[in-house]
């Protein structure tokens, strides 16, 4: 589980290649699949929207978001 510093956005990257992103009180605001190549992630939302992310120094930079592993966010 990855989470923004304020805890408002939570992104679960599941082992089966699926992701589920919650925003505020809105569960499963975005869902889809992702692939990992090295430290780079490519996302495809279930509606066809695409996005990218990179993990650098244990931090996930996903488009304009900065997410931390849940246990490191507090």
N, CA, C and O of each residue as an XYZ file, in Angstrom:
296
protein
N       0.846     -1.180      0.000
C       0.000      0.000      0.000
C       0.885      1.234      0.000
O       1.831      1.338      0.781
N       0.569      2.158     -0.876
C       1.261      3.443     -0.980
C       0.263      4.530     -0.614
O      -0.921      4.411     -0.927
N       0.724      5.587      0.044
C      -0.183      6.623      0.527
C       0.506      7.988      0.453
O       1.712      8.101      0.672
N      -0.282      9.021      0.142
C       0.264     10.378      0.158
C       0.545     10.785      1.600
O       0.005     10.193      2.534
N       1.382     11.784      1.776
C       1.758     12.237      3.104
C       0.574     12.620      3.973
O       0.616     12.438      5.190
N      -0.482     13.149      3.364
C      -1.665     13.539      4.137
C      -2.669     12.398      4.292
O      -3.694     12.557      4.954
N      -2.374     11.240      3.676
C      -3.248     10.074      3.801
C      -4.505     10.121      2.955
O      -5.322      9.203      3.021
N      -4.681     11.163      2.166
C      -5.906     11.324      1.378
C      -5.997     10.345      0.210
O      -7.087      9.896     -0.145
N      -4.853     10.015     -0.385
C      -4.843      9.113     -1.540
C      -4.072      7.865     -1.159
O      -2.944      7.934     -0.670
N      -4.710      6.709     -1.394
C      -4.105      5.413     -1.052
C      -4.134      4.538     -2.292
O      -5.178      4.359     -2.920
N      -2.980      3.996     -2.636
C      -2.884      3.176     -3.842
C      -2.358      1.790     -3.471
O      -1.231      1.640     -2.998
N      -3.190      0.800     -3.693
C      -2.796     -0.586     -3.451
C      -2.312     -1.190     -4.760
O      -3.064     -1.271     -5.732
N      -1.052     -1.614     -4.780
C      -0.499     -2.311     -5.937
C      -0.482     -3.788     -5.595
O       0.346     -4.247     -4.807
N      -1.395     -4.522     -6.189
C      -1.554     -5.931     -5.842
C      -0.575     -6.802     -6.622
O      -0.121     -6.431     -7.705
N      -0.259     -7.953     -6.062
C       0.695     -8.888     -6.668
C       0.206     -9.438     -8.005
O       1.013     -9.900     -8.812
N      -1.113     -9.394     -8.251
C      -1.655     -9.924     -9.512
C      -1.616     -8.907    -10.654
O      -2.185     -9.150    -11.719
N      -0.939     -7.752    -10.437
C      -0.821     -6.751    -11.490
C      -1.981     -5.785    -11.563
O      -2.081     -5.011    -12.514
N      -2.854     -5.814    -10.581
C      -3.983     -4.884    -10.515
C      -3.693     -3.815     -9.470
O      -2.944     -4.050     -8.521
N      -4.287     -2.641     -9.648
C      -4.185     -1.605     -8.628
C      -5.574     -1.098     -8.282
O      -6.513     -1.198     -9.072
N      -5.678     -0.553     -7.085
C      -6.934      0.022     -6.596
C      -6.559      1.297     -5.844
O      -5.818      1.255     -4.862
N      -7.072      2.411     -6.308
C      -6.725      3.703     -5.711
C      -7.942      4.336     -5.062
O      -8.975      4.526     -5.704
N      -7.812      4.660     -3.787
C      -8.865      5.356     -3.043
C      -8.482      6.825     -2.923
O      -7.307      7.163     -2.782
N      -9.481      7.685     -2.981
C      -9.258      9.132     -2.837
C     -10.247      9.662     -1.813
O     -11.455      9.682     -2.048
N      -9.717     10.093     -0.668
C     -10.589     10.552      0.411
C     -11.504      9.422      0.841
O     -11.046      8.314      1.118
N     -12.793      9.703      0.898
C     -13.761      8.680      1.305
C     -14.236      7.834      0.115
O     -15.049      6.925      0.284
N     -13.738      8.128     -1.062
C     -14.155      7.422     -2.281
C     -13.274      6.189     -2.506
O     -12.164      6.300     -3.028
N     -13.770      5.032     -2.115
C     -13.044      3.779     -2.306
C     -13.064      3.394     -3.772
O     -14.042      3.647     -4.476
N     -11.987      2.784     -4.226
C     -11.880      2.320     -5.618
C     -12.213      3.424     -6.616
O     -12.939      3.205     -7.585
N     -11.668      4.616     -6.362
C     -11.886      5.739     -7.278
C     -11.293      5.437     -8.649
O     -11.854      5.813     -9.678
N     -10.158      4.756     -8.648
C      -9.508      4.328     -9.882
C      -9.041      2.892     -9.704
O      -8.460      2.538     -8.678
N      -9.299      2.078    -10.704
C      -8.842      0.698    -10.692
C      -8.311      0.357    -12.075
O      -8.702      0.963    -13.073
N      -7.422     -0.614    -12.117
C      -6.878     -1.016    -13.401
C      -5.728     -1.970    -13.219
O      -5.630     -2.677    -12.215
N      -4.850     -1.979    -14.216
C      -3.701     -2.871    -14.155
C      -2.424     -2.052    -14.275
O      -2.433     -0.921    -14.759
N      -1.339     -2.642    -13.827
C      -0.050     -1.975    -13.934
C       1.025     -3.001    -14.255
O       0.883     -4.188    -13.963
N       2.104     -2.518    -14.861
C       3.279     -3.353    -15.108
C       4.501     -2.604    -14.576
O       4.524     -1.374    -14.517
N       5.502     -3.371    -14.196
C       6.730     -2.802    -13.648
C       7.897     -3.214    -14.525
O       8.052     -4.389    -14.858
N       8.716     -2.243    -14.897
C       9.965     -2.480    -15.614
C      11.054     -1.751    -14.839
O      11.152     -0.526    -14.898
N      11.868     -2.503    -14.116
C      12.869     -1.875    -13.251
C      12.173     -1.086    -12.154
O      11.452     -1.658    -11.335
N      12.384      0.216    -12.134
C      11.736      1.102    -11.159
C      10.593      1.904    -11.770
O      10.049      2.803    -11.129
N      10.233      1.583    -12.997
C       9.195      2.326    -13.723
C       7.888      1.533    -13.741
O       7.891      0.320    -13.948
N       6.774      2.230    -13.524
C       5.445      1.612    -13.572
C       4.625      2.241    -14.690
O       4.652      3.456    -14.884
N       3.903      1.410    -15.417
C       2.930      1.861    -16.411
C       1.562      1.400    -15.954
O       1.362      0.221    -15.661
N       0.617      2.330    -15.893
C      -0.739      2.063    -15.434
C      -1.709      2.176    -16.597
O      -1.552      3.038    -17.462
N      -2.716      1.301    -16.620
C      -3.837      1.418    -17.558
C      -5.104      1.262    -16.729
O      -5.396      0.182    -16.215
N      -5.848      2.349    -16.607
C      -7.107      2.369    -15.867
C      -8.127      1.494    -16.591
O      -8.041      1.306    -17.804
N      -9.083      0.967    -15.850
C     -10.116      0.123    -16.459
C     -10.913      0.849    -17.544
O     -11.548      0.202    -18.377
N     -10.887      2.168    -17.545
C     -11.580      2.943    -18.586
C     -10.656      3.321    -19.731
O     -11.078      3.989    -20.675
N      -9.366      2.889    -19.654
C      -8.442      3.134    -20.749
C      -7.462      4.268    -20.522
O      -6.551      4.449    -21.330
N      -7.611      5.033    -19.459
C      -6.688      6.120    -19.143
C      -5.323      5.531    -18.792
O      -5.249      4.509    -18.111
N      -4.254      6.159    -19.246
C      -2.915      5.665    -18.932
C      -2.159      6.663    -18.071
O      -2.414      7.866    -18.123
N      -1.229      6.153    -17.282
C      -0.384      6.982    -16.422
C       0.923      6.247    -16.189
O       1.045      5.064    -16.506
N       1.897      6.951    -15.635
C       3.187      6.336    -15.336
C       3.612      6.706    -13.927
O       3.056      7.609    -13.302
N       4.607      5.989    -13.449
C       5.186      6.283    -12.146
C       6.603      5.750    -12.087
O       6.994      4.893    -12.880
N       7.367      6.268    -11.137
C       8.728      5.812    -10.912
C       8.980      5.735     -9.419
O       8.541      6.597     -8.659
N       9.687      4.699     -9.007
C      10.080      4.573     -7.608
C      11.538      4.983     -7.511
O      12.419      4.383     -8.127
N      11.768      6.031     -6.714
C      13.125      6.523     -6.489
C      13.333      6.685     -4.993
O      12.543      7.347     -4.320
N      14.387      6.085     -4.474
C      14.720      6.167     -3.047
C      13.545      5.772     -2.160
O      13.316      6.384     -1.117
N      12.798      4.744     -2.578
C      11.694      4.238     -1.777
C      10.436      5.086     -1.809
O       9.525      4.876     -1.008
N      10.373      6.049     -2.731
C       9.213      6.927     -2.879
C       8.625      6.706     -4.270
O       9.363      6.624     -5.252
N       7.299      6.609     -4.358
C       6.609      6.436     -5.631
C       6.149      7.795     -6.145
O       5.329      8.465     -5.519
N       6.688      8.187     -7.288
C       6.290      9.422     -7.967
C       5.350      8.998     -9.086
O       5.777      8.478    -10.116
N       4.058      9.233     -8.859
C       3.010      8.795     -9.783
C       2.352     10.037    -10.355
O       1.529     10.680     -9.703
N       2.737     10.371    -11.609
C       2.285     11.611    -12.244
C       2.579     12.781    -11.304
O       3.750     13.033    -11.019
N       1.590     13.493    -10.818
C       1.822     14.645     -9.926
C       1.808     14.271     -8.446
O       1.977     15.143     -7.594
N       1.613     13.003     -8.127
C       1.522     12.552     -6.739
C       2.857     12.043     -6.220
O       3.682     11.531     -6.977
N       3.054     12.195     -4.919
C       4.198     11.613     -4.226
C       3.621     10.696     -3.154
O       2.920     11.146     -2.248
N       3.926      9.399     -3.269
C       3.362      8.411     -2.340
C       4.484      7.672     -1.621
O       5.561      7.438     -2.170
N       4.193      7.312     -0.375
C       5.143      6.612      0.481
C       4.552      5.262      0.859
O       3.333      5.099      0.911
N       5.425      4.297      1.123
C       4.922      3.021      1.642
C       4.165      3.335      2.919
O       4.598      4.173      3.710
N       3.051      2.678      3.123
C       2.158      3.016      4.227
C       2.892      3.041      5.577
O       2.641      3.928      6.392
N       3.776      2.099      5.818
C       4.461      2.053      7.100
C       5.465      3.192      7.275
O       5.913      3.434      8.396
N       5.835      3.906      6.196
C       6.778      5.019      6.273
C       6.095      6.372      6.220
O       6.747      7.399      6.408
N       4.782      6.393      5.964
C       4.062      7.655      5.763
C       3.835      8.405      7.066
O       3.680      9.626      7.038
N       3.811      7.733      8.187
C       3.504      8.424      9.441
C       4.742      8.990     10.094
O       4.654      9.602     11.158
